[in-house]
Amino acid sequence: MSGSGPATVAALGLILIPAMVKNGYDKAFAAANVSVTSGLAIVIPPSIAFIVYGGIADASVPALFAAGILPGLLVAGFLMLTVYLISKKRGYRGLPRQESTWLVFKDAIWGVMTPVIILGGIYGGIFTPTEAAAVAIFYGLFVGTFIYKTFNSWDKLLHVLFESVKATAVIMFVVTCAGLFAWVASTVGLVERGAAVLLALSDNPWALLFLINVILLAAGMIMDAISIYYVLLPFLLPIVHHFAWDPVWFGIMMTVNLAVGQVTPPVAVNLYVGAQIADLTMEEMTPPVIPLLLATLVALAVIVLFPGLSTFLPTLWGL
């Protein structure tokens, strides 16, 4: 629902990590599990990353949202299998469910409706992805004020607004600087020269695709996802057009790479948030992250080899 990896770790980690530890799970494993799987927030819609990619690459955001569903579920499946095997080996079982699934779903229905409203409105043509953000904010305010009554004072509301403005200001500052760099690079001819250098390395599309994935994975270790879009995407788009690759599929592939970057040090934003919540060091967090990271990379390879996984739903829905 947040469309952001670090925001998902912050929101869910405060609930899930202490609960898993209380029920017998290793703290580092619990924190790694939440941190890595939260990367799916930018793959399964709604996704901030897809909106940024769509704006830069001039690709349909609804098509990107639809395209992210199956690859996101594929990555989730590989992660679930890995977590299951590790949990079975270590004897993690948790506790039996004490409430029926229906009662839990009924209690959570107002929260569950958030992605339904966002995606339903976009696909139904009621509002644009940008307008969907405003709709989601007002829906959240309505539910928080009148349903759950968590906004029961002006001080709480002002605190939420202040934190939102502060976080948004940081992001927009990064986006502004990265956008300025992309404009300068295009104006002075760096984009064309950079693309020409990559194309000169090989005429084999698979070789270049492998190289691009390596570059994206390396970039994810030292830069945040939004900056990577603005800095690297202008250099990569000419290659996408040269080989007639589907820009929607390329966007999914690139975004999954950046999701991996959110858990690969030194700039592993998801891990930093998870480590802070669990009161662990990055060294303690890293070992349990590795098997989950490998599972994600296997899923990424499948997404690269089978573009139809990304293009099936947009084609089916006429996007």
Backbone hydrogen bonds in HBPLUS format (Angstrom, degrees):
<---DONOR---> <-ACCEPTOR-->    atom                        ^
c    i                          cat <-CA-CA->   ^        H-A-AA   ^      H-
h    n   atom  resd res      DA  || num        DHA   H-A  angle D-A-AA Bond
n    s   type  num  typ     dist DA aas  dist angle  dist       angle   num
A0048-ILE N   A0003-GLY O   3.23 MM  45  5.12 168.1  2.24 118.4 122.0     1
A0008-THR N   A0004-SER O   3.07 MM   4  6.18 146.5  2.18 140.9 149.7     2
A0008-THR N   A0005-GLY O   3.06 MM   3  5.17 120.6  2.43  99.6 114.4     3
A0009-VAL N   A0005-GLY O   3.02 MM   4  6.38 158.0  2.07 156.4 162.5     4
A0010-ALA N   A0006-PRO O   2.98 MM   4  6.19 162.7  2.01 150.2 154.7     5
A0011-ALA N   A0007-ALA O   2.92 MM   4  6.07 157.0  1.97 144.5 150.8     6
A0012-LEU N   A0008-THR O   2.88 MM   4  5.88 172.9  1.88 155.1 157.5     7
A0013-GLY N   A0009-VAL O   2.67 MM   4  5.04 141.7  1.81 131.5 144.3     8
A0015-ILE N   A0012-LEU O   3.00 MM   3  5.36 139.1  2.18 106.0 117.7     9
A0016-LEU N   A0012-LEU O   2.72 MM   4  5.85 175.3  1.72 172.3 171.0    10
A0017-ILE N   A0013-GLY O   3.09 MM   4  5.25 149.6  2.18 126.1 135.5    11
A0020-MET N   A0016-LEU O   2.83 MM   4  5.98 157.6  1.88 155.4 160.7    12
A0021-VAL N   A0017-ILE O   3.03 MM   4  6.23 165.3  2.05 156.1 159.9    13
A0022-LYS N   A0018-PRO O   2.93 MM   4  6.04 157.0  1.98 144.9 151.5    14
A0023-ASN N   A0019-ALA O   3.14 MM   4  6.33 136.3  2.34 136.3 147.0    15
A0023-ASN N   A0020-MET O   3.12 MM   3  5.13 128.2  2.40  93.9 107.5    16
A0025-TYR N   A0020-MET O   2.95 MM   5  5.33 161.9  1.98 148.8 143.0    17
A0024-GLY N   A0021-VAL O   3.15 MM   3  5.31 159.5  2.19 113.5 112.3    18
A0030-ALA N   A0026-ASP O   2.89 MM   4  6.12 159.4  1.93 155.3 161.6    19
A0031-ALA N   A0027-LYS O   2.91 MM   4  6.14 164.3  1.93 153.6 157.5    20
A0032-ALA N   A0028-ALA O   2.88 MM   4  6.00 157.0  1.93 145.1 152.0    21
A0033-ASN N   A0029-PHE O   2.87 MM   4  5.97 156.6  1.92 146.7 153.3    22
A0034-VAL N   A0030-ALA O   3.12 MM   4  6.37 166.2  2.14 151.3 153.4    23
A0035-SER N   A0031-ALA O   2.96 MM   4  6.04 160.5  2.00 146.4 152.6    24
A0036-VAL N   A0032-ALA O   2.92 MM   4  5.97 170.2  1.93 154.1 156.2    25
A0037-THR N   A0033-ASN O   3.12 MM   4  6.08 165.3  2.14 147.8 151.8    26
A0038-SER N   A0034-VAL O   3.07 MM   4  5.94 135.6  2.28 136.1 146.4    27
A0039-GLY N   A0036-VAL O   3.03 MM   3  5.64 159.4  2.07 115.1 121.6    28
A0040-LEU N   A0037-THR O   3.08 MM   3  5.75 163.4  2.11 115.5 120.5    29
A0041-ALA N   A0038-SER O   3.00 MM   3  5.60 165.2  2.02 116.0 120.8    30
A0042-ILE N   A0039-GLY O   3.31 MM   3  6.18 163.6  2.34 119.8 121.9    31
A0043-VAL N   A0040-LEU O   2.97 MM   3  4.93 155.2  2.04 103.1 111.1    32
A0044-ILE N   A0040-LEU O   2.88 MM   4  5.86 172.6  1.89 163.3 163.6    33
A0051-ILE N   A0048-ILE O   3.13 MM   3  5.26 120.8  2.50  98.3 112.8    34
A0052-VAL N   A0048-ILE O   3.10 MM   4  6.46 157.0  2.15 153.6 159.6    35
A0053-TYR N   A0049-ALA O   2.86 MM   4  6.11 167.4  1.88 154.6 158.4    36
A0054-GLY N   A0050-PHE O   2.81 MM   4  5.86 162.3  1.84 145.3 150.8    37
A0055-GLY N   A0051-ILE O   3.09 MM   4  6.24 149.9  2.18 139.9 147.2    38
A0056-ILE N   A0052-VAL O   3.11 MM   4  6.39 155.9  2.17 151.7 157.6    39
A0057-ALA N   A0053-TYR O   2.81 MM   4  5.86 172.8  1.82 162.8 165.3    40
A0058-ASP N   A0054-GLY O   2.90 MM   4  5.26 114.4  2.34 128.9 139.5    41
A0059-ALA N   A0054-GLY O   3.02 MM   5  4.44 141.2  2.17 118.6 128.7    42
A0064-LEU N   A0060-SER O   2.99 MM   4  6.30 150.7  2.08 144.7 153.2    43
A0065-PHE N   A0061-VAL O   2.83 MM   4  6.11 157.6  1.88 156.1 162.5    44
A0066-ALA N   A0062-PRO O   2.96 MM   4  6.21 161.9  1.99 148.0 152.3    45
A0067-ALA N   A0063-ALA O   2.82 MM   4  5.96 154.4  1.88 145.1 153.3    46
A0068-GLY N   A0064-LEU O   2.98 MM   4  6.11 137.4  2.17 144.5 153.8    47
A0069-ILE N   A0066-ALA O   3.32 MM   3  5.73 160.1  2.37 109.9 115.4    48
A0072-GLY N   A0068-GLY O   2.95 MM   4  5.70 146.3  2.06 134.5 144.7    49
A0073-LEU N   A0069-ILE O   2.92 MM   4  6.18 154.5  1.99 151.0 158.2    50
A0074-LEU N   A0070-LEU O   2.85 MM   4  6.09 147.5  1.95 148.3 158.3    51
A0075-VAL N   A0071-PRO O   2.92 MM   4  6.22 164.4  1.94 153.5 155.7    52
A0076-ALA N   A0072-GLY O   2.92 MM   4  6.13 160.1  1.96 145.2 151.5    53
A0077-GLY N   A0073-LEU O   2.81 MM   4  5.99 148.4  1.91 141.8 150.2    54
A0078-PHE N   A0074-LEU O   3.06 MM   4  6.44 159.3  2.11 154.4 158.3    55
A0079-LEU N   A0075-VAL O   2.98 MM   4  6.24 159.5  2.02 152.0 158.1    56
A0080-MET N   A0076-ALA O   2.80 MM   4  5.98 158.0  1.84 150.4 156.8    57
A0081-LEU N   A0077-GLY O   2.97 MM   4  6.16 158.9  2.01 148.6 153.9    58
A0082-THR N   A0078-PHE O   3.06 MM   4  6.25 159.0  2.11 144.3 150.0    59
A0083-VAL N   A0079-LEU O   2.89 MM   4  6.11 166.1  1.91 154.9 158.4    60
A0084-TYR N   A0080-MET O   2.87 MM   4  6.00 156.2  1.93 146.4 153.4    61
A0085-LEU N   A0081-LEU O   2.99 MM   4  6.21 162.2  2.02 150.2 154.1    62
A0086-ILE N   A0082-THR O   3.00 MM   4  6.23 163.5  2.03 152.3 156.8    63
A0087-SER N   A0083-VAL O   2.84 MM   4  5.92 163.2  1.87 149.0 154.5    64
A0088-LYS N   A0084-TYR O   2.83 MM   4  5.97 156.4  1.89 148.3 155.0    65
A0089-LYS N   A0085-LEU O   3.01 MM   4  6.14 155.9  2.07 142.8 149.3    66
A0090-ARG N   A0086-ILE O   2.98 MM   4  6.20 152.8  2.06 149.3 156.4    67
A0091-GLY N   A0087-SER O   2.83 MM   4  5.75 116.7  2.24 138.3 153.2    68
A0092-TYR N   A0087-SER O   2.83 MM   5  4.76 142.6  1.97 140.9 144.4    69
A0104-VAL N   A0100-SER O   3.19 MM   4  6.55 162.2  2.22 154.5 159.2    70
A0105-PHE N   A0101-THR O   2.87 MM   4  6.06 162.6  1.90 153.0 158.2    71
A0106-LYS N   A0102-TRP O   2.86 MM   4  6.02 153.1  1.93 144.3 152.2    72
A0107-ASP N   A0103-LEU O   3.00 MM   4  6.24 153.8  2.07 145.3 151.5    73
A0108-ALA N   A0104-VAL O   3.04 MM   4  6.25 140.5  2.20 141.5 152.6    74
A0108-ALA N   A0105-PHE O   3.15 MM   3  5.06 123.6  2.48  91.2 105.8    75
A0109-ILE N   A0106-LYS O   3.45 MM   3  5.20 168.3  2.46 100.6 103.4    76
A0111-GLY N   A0108-ALA O   3.03 MM   3  5.49 123.1  2.36 111.6 125.1    77
A0112-VAL N   A0108-ALA O   2.93 MM   4  6.15 160.7  1.97 156.6 163.0    78
A0113-MET N   A0109-ILE O   2.99 MM   4  6.07 139.4  2.16 142.1 151.1    79
A0114-THR N   A0111-GLY O   3.13 MM   3  5.57 157.1  2.19 109.9 116.7    80
A0117-ILE N   A0113-MET O   2.86 MM   4  6.05 158.1  1.91 157.5 161.4    81
A0118-ILE N   A0114-THR O   3.03 MM   4  6.28 167.8  2.04 155.8 159.2    82
A0119-LEU N   A0115-PRO O   2.87 MM   4  5.83 166.9  1.88 149.2 151.7    83
A0120-GLY N   A0116-VAL O   2.79 MM   4  5.48 147.3  1.90 134.5 145.7    84
A0121-GLY N   A0117-ILE O   2.93 MM   4  5.78 154.2  2.00 138.0 144.7    85
A0122-ILE N   A0118-ILE O   3.13 MM   4  6.36 152.3  2.21 143.7 151.2    86
A0123-TYR N   A0119-LEU O   2.89 MM   4  6.02 175.8  1.89 159.2 159.6    87
A0124-GLY N   A0120-GLY O   2.87 MM   4  5.68 139.2  2.04 134.2 145.9    88
A0126-ILE N   A0121-GLY O   2.83 MM   5  4.93 138.0  2.00 152.8 160.1    89
A0127-PHE N   A0121-GLY O   3.32 MM   6  5.77 157.8  2.38 123.3 124.5    90
A0125-GLY N   A0122-ILE O   3.12 MM   3  5.29 159.2  2.17 105.0 111.3    91
A0132-ALA N   A0128-THR O   2.79 MM   4  6.02 139.8  1.95 148.4 161.4    92
A0133-ALA N   A0130-THR O   3.19 MM   3  5.48 135.5  2.40 101.1 111.6    93
A0135-VAL N   A0131-GLU O   3.01 MM   4  6.36 159.0  2.05 151.6 157.8    94
A0136-ALA N   A0132-ALA O   2.85 MM   4  6.05 158.3  1.90 148.4 154.1    95
A0137-ILE N   A0133-ALA O   3.03 MM   4  6.29 151.4  2.12 144.8 152.3    96
A0138-PHE N   A0134-ALA O   3.07 MM   4  6.37 166.9  2.09 154.8 156.9    97
A0139-TYR N   A0135-VAL O   2.87 MM   4  6.05 151.3  1.95 148.0 157.1    98
A0140-GLY N   A0136-ALA O   2.86 MM   4  6.02 158.4  1.91 145.1 151.0    99
A0141-LEU N   A0137-ILE O   2.91 MM   4  6.20 156.1  1.96 149.3 156.0   100
A0142-PHE N   A0138-PHE O   2.94 MM   4  6.09 154.3  2.01 141.0 147.9   101
A0143-VAL N   A0139-TYR O   2.92 MM   4  6.19 169.0  1.93 157.4 159.5   102
A0144-GLY N   A0140-GLY O   2.83 MM   4  5.88 165.6  1.85 149.9 154.9   103
A0145-THR N   A0141-LEU O   2.93 MM   4  5.87 143.9  2.06 139.7 148.6   104
A0146-PHE N   A0142-PHE O   2.86 MM   4  5.80 170.5  1.87 154.3 157.5   105
A0147-ILE N   A0143-VAL O   2.98 MM   4  4.80 141.9  2.13 120.5 131.3   106
A0148-TYR N   A0143-VAL O   2.89 MM   5  6.17 161.5  1.93 159.9 166.1   107
A0150-THR N   A0144-GLY O   2.77 MM   6  5.29 123.6  2.09 143.8 160.1   108
A0151-PHE N   A0144-GLY O   3.13 MM   7  5.63 171.1  2.14 126.0 127.2   109
A0157-LEU N   A0153-SER O   3.35 MM   4  6.66 164.0  2.37 146.3 150.5   110
A0158-LEU N   A0154-TRP O   2.84 MM   4  5.99 164.8  1.87 153.9 158.1   111
A0159-HIS N   A0155-ASP O   2.93 MM   4  6.06 148.1  2.03 140.5 149.6   112
A0160-VAL N   A0156-LYS O   3.00 MM   4  6.27 158.7  2.05 149.9 154.5   113
A0161-LEU N   A0157-LEU O   2.96 MM   4  6.23 163.3  1.99 151.3 156.1   114
A0162-PHE N   A0158-LEU O   2.83 MM   4  5.95 154.6  1.89 145.0 152.3   115
A0163-GLU N   A0159-HIS O   2.96 MM   4  6.17 164.8  1.99 151.2 154.6   116
A0164-SER N   A0160-VAL O   2.94 MM   4  6.11 153.0  2.01 146.4 154.4   117
A0165-VAL N   A0161-LEU O   2.96 MM   4  6.15 161.7  1.99 149.0 153.4   118
A0166-LYS N   A0162-PHE O   2.97 MM   4  6.15 158.9  2.01 149.2 155.3   119
A0167-ALA N   A0163-GLU O   2.97 MM   4  6.13 163.9  2.00 147.6 151.4   120
A0168-THR N   A0164-SER O   2.89 MM   4  6.00 161.4  1.92 148.9 154.9   121
A0169-ALA N   A0165-VAL O   2.88 MM   4  5.94 152.5  1.96 145.4 152.6   122
A0170-VAL N   A0166-LYS O   3.30 MM   4  6.56 155.3  2.37 143.7 148.5   123
A0171-ILE N   A0167-ALA O   3.21 MM   4  6.51 164.7  2.23 149.2 153.0   124
A0172-MET N   A0168-THR O   2.85 MM   4  6.04 167.3  1.86 156.8 160.3   125
A0173-PHE N   A0169-ALA O   2.96 MM   4  6.04 146.6  2.07 142.3 150.9   126
A0174-VAL N   A0170-VAL O   3.12 MM   4  6.41 158.9  2.17 148.0 152.9   127
A0175-VAL N   A0171-ILE O   2.87 MM   4  6.14 162.5  1.90 153.0 158.5   128
A0176-THR N   A0172-MET O   2.82 MM   4  5.89 155.9  1.88 141.9 148.5   129
A0177-CYS N   A0173-PHE O   3.08 MM   4  6.30 166.8  2.10 148.7 151.6   130
A0178-ALA N   A0174-VAL O   2.88 MM   4  6.04 165.7  1.90 154.3 159.0   131
A0179-GLY N   A0175-VAL O   2.75 MM   4  5.81 154.4  1.82 145.7 153.4   132
A0180-LEU N   A0176-THR O   2.93 MM   4  6.12 150.3  2.02 144.3 152.2   133
A0181-PHE N   A0177-CYS O   2.99 MM   4  6.27 155.2  2.05 146.4 153.0   134
A0182-ALA N   A0178-ALA O   2.95 MM   4  6.23 160.1  1.99 148.2 153.3   135
A0183-TRP N   A0179-GLY O   2.98 MM   4  6.21 153.4  2.05 144.2 151.2   136
A0184-VAL N   A0180-LEU O   2.94 MM   4  6.19 163.9  1.96 152.3 156.3   137
A0185-ALA N   A0181-PHE O   2.82 MM   4  6.01 165.3  1.84 156.1 160.6   138
A0186-SER N   A0182-ALA O   3.03 MM   4  6.17 151.4  2.11 141.5 148.7   139
A0187-THR N   A0183-TRP O   2.89 MM   4  6.06 155.1  1.95 147.5 155.0   140
A0188-VAL N   A0184-VAL O   2.99 MM   4  6.16 165.1  2.02 159.1 160.6   141
A0190-LEU N   A0185-ALA O   2.77 MM   5  4.86 126.2  2.06 153.9 161.2   142
A0191-VAL N   A0185-ALA O   3.30 MM   6  5.82 147.9  2.41 123.3 122.5   143
A0189-GLY N   A0186-SER O   3.38 MM   3  5.24 153.1  2.46  95.4 103.0   144
A0193-ARG N   A0189-GLY O   3.17 MM   4  6.33 165.7  2.19 149.7 154.0   145
A0194-GLY N   A0190-LEU O   2.77 MM   4  5.82 159.6  1.81 148.4 154.7   146
A0195-ALA N   A0191-VAL O   2.95 MM   4  6.12 165.8  1.97 153.3 156.9   147
A0196-ALA N   A0192-GLU O   2.90 MM   4  6.04 153.2  1.97 143.7 151.8   148
A0197-VAL N   A0193-ARG O   2.93 MM   4  6.18 149.2  2.03 146.3 153.9   149
A0198-LEU N   A0194-GLY O   3.16 MM   4  6.49 160.3  2.20 148.9 153.2   150
A0199-LEU N   A0195-ALA O   2.94 MM   4  6.19 161.9  1.97 151.8 157.0   151
A0200-ALA N   A0196-ALA O   2.90 MM   4  6.01 138.3  2.08 139.1 150.2   152
A0201-LEU N   A0198-LEU O   3.14 MM   3  5.36 147.0  2.25 101.9 111.5   153
A0208-LEU N   A0204-ASN O   3.11 MM   4  6.43 162.4  2.14 156.2 160.8   154
A0209-LEU N   A0205-PRO O   2.83 MM   4  5.96 150.2  1.91 142.0 151.2   155
A0210-PHE N   A0206-TRP O   2.94 MM   4  6.12 153.9  2.01 143.0 149.2   156
A0211-LEU N   A0207-ALA O   3.01 MM   4  6.28 157.0  2.07 144.2 150.6   157
A0212-ILE N   A0208-LEU O   2.81 MM   4  6.05 156.7  1.86 150.8 157.0   158
A0213-ASN N   A0209-LEU O   3.02 MM   4  6.25 157.2  2.08 145.8 151.4   159
A0214-VAL N   A0210-PHE O   3.04 MM   4  6.34 154.5  2.11 147.0 154.0   160
A0215-ILE N   A0211-LEU O   2.92 MM   4  6.21 159.5  1.96 151.0 156.5   161
A0216-LEU N   A0212-ILE O   2.87 MM   4  6.12 160.4  1.91 151.9 157.1   162
A0217-LEU N   A0213-ASN O   2.90 MM   4  6.06 160.2  1.94 148.8 154.2   163
A0218-ALA N   A0214-VAL O   2.92 MM   4  6.10 157.1  1.98 148.1 154.6   164
A0219-ALA N   A0215-ILE O   2.81 MM   4  5.99 157.2  1.86 148.4 155.4   165
A0220-GLY N   A0216-LEU O   2.90 MM   4  6.07 149.0  2.00 144.0 152.0   166
A0221-MET N   A0218-ALA O   3.10 MM   3  5.38 146.8  2.21 103.3 113.0   167
A0222-ILE N   A0219-ALA O   3.07 MM   3  5.53 151.3  2.15 111.6 119.6   168
A0223-MET N   A0219-ALA O   2.90 MM   4  5.85 132.7  2.13 158.2 172.5   169
A0267-VAL N   A0221-MET O   2.89 MM  46  5.38 161.9  1.92 152.2 150.2   170
A0228-ILE N   A0224-ASP O   3.13 MM   4  6.40 154.6  2.20 152.1 159.8   171
A0229-TYR N   A0225-ALA O   3.11 MM   4  6.45 155.5  2.17 152.9 158.5   172
A0230-TYR N   A0226-ILE O   3.26 MM   4  6.61 163.9  2.28 151.0 153.9   173
A0231-VAL N   A0227-SER O   2.84 MM   4  5.97 153.9  1.91 153.1 161.0   174
A0232-LEU N   A0228-ILE O   2.83 MM   4  5.52 161.3  1.86 145.2 151.5   175
A0233-LEU N   A0229-TYR O   3.12 MM   4  5.10 139.2  2.29 119.8 131.8   176
A0235-PHE N   A0232-LEU O   2.97 MM   3  5.41 130.3  2.23 112.0 125.0   177
A0236-LEU N   A0232-LEU O   3.13 MM   4  6.39 140.0  2.29 146.8 158.5   178
A0236-LEU N   A0233-LEU O   3.00 MM   3  4.94 125.7  2.31  96.9 111.9   179
A0237-LEU N   A0233-LEU O   2.92 MM   4  5.98 150.0  2.01 163.5 167.7   180
A0239-ILE N   A0236-LEU O   3.02 MM   3  5.31 125.0  2.33 105.5 119.8   181
A0240-VAL N   A0236-LEU O   2.99 MM   4  6.35 152.7  2.07 151.7 160.5   182
A0241-HIS N   A0237-LEU O   2.96 MM   4  6.26 159.6  2.01 157.1 161.2   183
A0242-HIS N   A0238-PRO O   2.88 MM   4  5.99 147.2  1.99 136.6 146.5   184
A0243-PHE N   A0239-ILE O   3.09 MM   4  6.28 159.7  2.14 152.2 154.4   185
A0245-TRP N   A0240-VAL O   2.96 MM   5  5.17 151.4  2.04 154.2 156.6   186
A0244-ALA N   A0241-HIS O   3.21 MM   3  4.80 151.4  2.30  92.8 101.3   187
A0250-PHE N   A0246-ASP O   2.96 MM   4  6.20 162.5  1.99 156.0 161.7   188
A0251-GLY N   A0247-PRO O   2.93 MM   4  5.98 146.4  2.05 133.7 142.4   189
A0252-ILE N   A0248-VAL O   3.06 MM   4  6.43 150.6  2.15 148.4 155.8   190
A0253-MET N   A0249-TRP O   2.97 MM   4  6.26 168.7  1.98 156.1 158.6   191
A0254-MET N   A0250-PHE O   2.85 MM   4  6.01 163.9  1.87 150.6 155.3   192
A0255-THR N   A0251-GLY O   2.93 MM   4  6.00 156.0  1.99 142.9 149.5   193
A0256-VAL N   A0252-ILE O   2.97 MM   4  6.21 158.8  2.02 156.1 160.8   194
A0257-ASN N   A0253-MET O   3.12 MM   4  6.37 155.9  2.18 146.0 152.7   195
A0258-LEU N   A0254-MET O   3.02 MM   4  6.35 150.3  2.11 143.5 151.7   196
A0259-ALA N   A0255-THR O   2.85 MM   4  6.16 138.7  2.03 142.4 154.5   197
A0260-VAL N   A0256-VAL O   3.06 MM   4  6.40 147.2  2.17 145.1 152.9   198
A0261-GLY N   A0257-ASN O   3.01 MM   4  6.39 145.8  2.13 138.7 148.9   199
A0262-GLN N   A0258-LEU O   3.16 MM   4  6.45 126.9  2.46 135.4 147.1   200
A0262-GLN N   A0259-ALA O   3.25 MM   3  5.27 140.3  2.42  94.2 104.8   201
A0263-VAL N   A0260-VAL O   3.04 MM   3  5.69 165.5  2.06 118.6 123.3   202
A0264-THR N   A0261-GLY O   3.43 MM   3  5.11 175.1  2.43 101.3 102.0   203
A0270-ASN N   A0262-GLN O   3.04 MM   8  5.47 140.7  2.20 140.0 151.4   204
A0271-LEU N   A0268-ALA O   3.04 MM   3  5.40 114.3  2.49 105.6 121.0   205
A0272-TYR N   A0268-ALA O   2.99 MM   4  6.28 156.6  2.04 158.6 166.2   206
A0273-VAL N   A0269-VAL O   3.15 MM   4  6.39 161.2  2.19 149.2 153.1   207
A0274-GLY N   A0270-ASN O   2.93 MM   4  6.16 165.6  1.95 151.1 155.7   208
A0275-ALA N   A0271-LEU O   2.73 MM   4  5.81 160.3  1.77 151.2 156.7   209
A0276-GLN N   A0272-TYR O   2.98 MM   4  6.09 151.7  2.06 141.0 148.6   210
A0277-ILE N   A0273-VAL O   3.02 MM   4  6.29 157.1  2.07 149.8 155.5   211
A0278-ALA N   A0274-GLY O   2.98 MM   4  6.15 161.3  2.01 149.1 154.3   212
A0279-ASP N   A0275-ALA O   2.81 MM   4  5.61 111.9  2.28 134.5 149.9   213
A0280-LEU N   A0275-ALA O   2.88 MM   5  4.81 163.1  1.91 138.3 144.0   214
A0284-GLU N   A0281-THR O   3.14 MM   3  5.24 124.3  2.47  97.0 110.3   215
A0285-MET N   A0281-THR O   3.09 MM   4  6.37 141.1  2.24 142.6 153.9   216
A0286-THR N   A0282-MET O   3.03 MM   4  6.09 145.3  2.15 149.2 156.0   217
A0289-VAL N   A0286-THR O   2.92 MM   3  5.12 136.2  2.12 108.4 121.9   218
A0290-ILE N   A0286-THR O   3.30 MM   4  6.55 141.9  2.46 158.7 168.8   219
A0293-LEU N   A0289-VAL O   2.83 MM   4  6.01 150.2  1.92 156.4 166.4   220
A0294-LEU N   A0290-ILE O   2.93 MM   4  6.19 156.3  1.99 155.7 161.5   221
A0295-ALA N   A0291-PRO O   3.06 MM   4  6.28 152.7  2.13 141.3 148.4   222
A0296-THR N   A0292-LEU O   3.06 MM   4  6.33 150.7  2.15 141.7 149.1   223
A0297-LEU N   A0293-LEU O   3.01 MM   4  6.32 151.5  2.10 146.3 154.0   224
A0298-VAL N   A0294-LEU O   3.01 MM   4  6.31 149.7  2.10 148.0 155.6   225
A0299-ALA N   A0295-ALA O   3.11 MM   4  6.40 158.6  2.16 144.7 150.2   226
A0300-LEU N   A0296-THR O   2.86 MM   4  6.14 148.9  1.96 144.4 153.9   227
A0301-ALA N   A0297-LEU O   2.98 MM   4  6.24 151.2  2.06 143.5 150.1   228
A0302-VAL N   A0298-VAL O   3.16 MM   4  6.53 151.2  2.24 145.7 152.9   229
A0303-ILE N   A0299-ALA O   3.02 MM   4  6.34 155.3  2.08 148.5 155.3   230
A0304-VAL N   A0300-LEU O   2.93 MM   4  6.22 153.5  2.00 151.1 158.1   231
A0305-LEU N   A0301-ALA O   2.97 MM   4  6.15 160.4  2.01 148.3 153.5   232
A0306-PHE N   A0302-VAL O   2.95 MM   4  5.98 143.0  2.09 147.0 155.9   233
A0309-LEU N   A0306-PHE O   3.13 MM   3  6.04 163.4  2.16 126.5 129.5   234
A0310-SER N   A0307-PRO O   2.92 MM   3  5.55 140.7  2.08 116.4 126.2   235
A0311-THR N   A0307-PRO O   3.17 MM   4  6.47 150.6  2.26 146.8 155.7   236
A0312-PHE N   A0308-GLY O   2.95 MM   4  5.44 132.1  2.18 142.1 146.5   237
A0315-THR N   A0311-THR O   3.10 MM   4  6.07 155.5  2.16 144.8 151.8   238
A0316-LEU N   A0312-PHE O   2.87 MM   4  6.05 156.8  1.92 149.4 157.0   239
A0317-TRP N   A0313-LEU O   2.88 MM   4  5.99 156.2  1.94 155.1 159.9   240
A0319-LEU N   A0314-PRO O   2.71 MM   5  4.81 161.5  1.75 153.5 154.0   241
A0318-GLY N   A0315-THR O   3.23 MM   3  5.07 160.1  2.27  99.3 104.8   242
